[in-house]
Amino acid sequence: MIQRLSHGVVYVADQDRAKAFYTEKLGFEVRSDDKNGGFRWLTVGPAGQADFQLVLMPIVASPLVDDESVHMIRALVEKGVFGVGVLQCDDCRATYEDLRRRGVEFLSEPTERSYGLEAVFRDDSGNFFTLCQSR
C-alpha cells in the first residue's frame, strides 16, 4: 500500500544554479547532495516539511532518457511550460513581497481565486510554481 509521496522531480538547466535559487531565494534546505559515479543526486525541501524532497534533476541522457528526449525536455523547460507544483504559505502577499526582494521572477501578483490567494513565479530554469494561501 502506498503511504505518502516522498519525492518530486523538477528538471533544471544547471544544478548549482538551481541549488542556489531554491536555497537562497526560496529558503529551502538541502536534503542530499551526493555524487554516484557521474550522476549527482541533489534534493531540497521546504524547511518546515522534512518528509518531502524535491529532486533537482539535470537534463541529461540516462538509461531512461535518450538524447532526443533530452533536447525536447530542455526546450520545454526553457519555454516555461512545466508547472512543478503548489507551495502553500500563510500570507501570500507578504511572501510574494519577500520573494520579489530576493529576486524571484513572478508571472502574476497575488490574485483572489475561489480556492484562495495565488501568485505564480518561475524558478531559475523556467519552471513555474503557484504560491498559494488557501482559504
C-alpha positions as CSV (number, residue, x, y, z in Angstrom):
1,M,0.0,0.0,0.0
2,I,1.3,3.5,-0.9
3,Q,1.6,5.6,2.2
4,R,2.9,9.0,1.0
5,L,4.7,10.9,-1.7
6,S,8.3,11.4,-0.6
7,H,10.0,12.9,-3.7
8,G,9.0,15.1,-6.6
9,V,11.2,15.9,-9.7
10,V,11.9,19.2,-11.3
11,Y,14.2,19.4,-14.4
12,V,16.8,22.1,-14.0
13,A,19.2,23.5,-16.6
14,D,22.1,23.8,-14.1
15,Q,22.2,22.0,-10.7
16,D,24.5,24.5,-8.9
17,R,22.4,27.5,-10.1
18,A,19.2,25.7,-9.1
19,K,20.6,24.8,-5.7
20,A,21.4,28.5,-5.1
21,F,17.9,29.5,-6.3
22,Y,16.0,27.1,-4.1
23,T,18.1,27.6,-1.0
24,E,18.9,31.3,-1.2
25,K,15.8,32.7,-2.8
26,L,13.1,30.2,-1.6
27,G,14.7,29.3,1.7
28,F,14.6,25.5,1.1
29,E,17.1,23.2,2.8
30,V,19.5,20.9,1.0
31,R,18.4,17.3,1.9
32,S,21.1,15.4,-0.1
33,D,23.9,16.3,-2.5
34,D,25.6,13.1,-3.4
35,K,27.6,12.0,-6.5
36,N,27.1,8.4,-7.6
37,G,29.7,7.9,-10.3
38,G,29.0,10.6,-12.8
39,F,25.4,11.4,-11.6
40,R,24.6,14.0,-8.9
41,W,21.6,13.3,-6.7
42,L,20.6,16.7,-5.4
43,T,17.4,17.2,-3.4
44,V,16.0,20.2,-1.5
45,G,12.8,20.8,0.5
46,P,10.9,23.4,2.5
47,A,12.4,23.9,5.9
48,G,9.0,23.1,7.6
49,Q,8.4,19.9,5.7
50,A,11.0,17.3,6.5
51,D,9.2,14.4,4.8
52,F,9.4,15.7,1.3
53,Q,12.3,16.1,-1.1
54,L,12.3,17.9,-4.5
55,V,14.9,16.3,-6.8
56,L,16.8,18.9,-8.8
57,M,17.2,16.7,-11.9
58,P,19.7,17.7,-14.5
59,I,18.5,17.5,-18.1
60,V,20.9,14.8,-19.3
61,A,20.8,11.5,-21.1
62,S,20.3,8.4,-18.9
63,P,19.0,4.9,-19.2
64,L,15.5,6.3,-19.0
65,V,16.0,9.5,-21.1
66,D,17.6,9.3,-24.6
67,D,19.4,12.2,-26.4
68,E,16.3,13.2,-28.4
69,S,14.2,13.4,-25.3
70,V,17.0,15.5,-23.6
71,H,16.7,18.1,-26.3
72,M,12.9,18.1,-26.1
73,I,12.9,18.4,-22.3
74,R,15.4,21.2,-22.3
75,A,13.4,23.1,-24.9
76,L,10.2,22.7,-22.9
77,V,11.9,23.8,-19.6
78,E,13.4,26.8,-21.4
79,K,10.0,27.7,-22.9
80,G,8.5,27.6,-19.4
81,V,5.7,25.1,-19.9
82,F,6.3,22.9,-16.8
83,G,4.2,23.6,-13.7
84,V,6.0,22.0,-10.9
85,G,3.5,22.4,-8.0
86,V,1.9,24.5,-5.4
87,L,3.7,26.0,-2.5
88,Q,1.5,26.8,0.5
89,C,2.0,29.8,2.6
90,D,0.2,31.6,5.5
91,D,0.4,35.1,3.9
92,C,0.7,35.2,0.2
93,R,1.1,38.9,-0.1
94,A,4.0,39.1,2.4
95,T,5.7,36.0,0.9
96,Y,5.3,37.5,-2.6
97,E,7.0,40.7,-1.5
98,D,9.8,38.8,0.3
99,L,10.5,36.6,-2.7
100,R,10.4,39.5,-5.1
101,R,13.0,41.3,-2.9
102,R,15.1,38.2,-3.2
103,G,15.0,38.3,-7.0
104,V,12.2,35.7,-7.7
105,E,10.5,36.4,-11.1
106,F,6.7,36.5,-10.7
107,L,4.3,35.9,-13.6
108,S,1.4,37.2,-11.6
109,E,0.8,39.2,-8.4
110,P,-1.3,37.8,-5.6
111,T,-4.8,37.3,-7.0
112,E,-8.0,36.2,-5.3
113,R,-9.3,32.9,-6.6
114,S,-12.1,30.6,-5.5
115,Y,-9.6,28.5,-3.5
116,G,-7.6,31.3,-2.0
117,L,-4.9,33.9,-2.8
118,E,-2.5,32.9,-5.6
119,A,0.7,34.2,-7.2
120,V,2.7,32.4,-9.9
121,F,6.5,32.5,-10.2
122,R,9.3,30.9,-12.2
123,D,12.5,29.2,-11.0
124,D,15.9,29.9,-12.5
125,S,15.3,27.3,-15.2
126,G,11.9,28.5,-16.3
127,N,9.6,26.1,-14.4
128,F,6.6,27.7,-12.7
129,F,5.1,27.3,-9.3
130,T,1.9,28.5,-7.7
131,L,2.3,30.3,-4.4
132,C,-1.0,29.8,-2.6
133,Q,-2.7,31.0,0.6
134,S,-5.7,28.7,1.0
135,R,-9.0,29.9,2.4
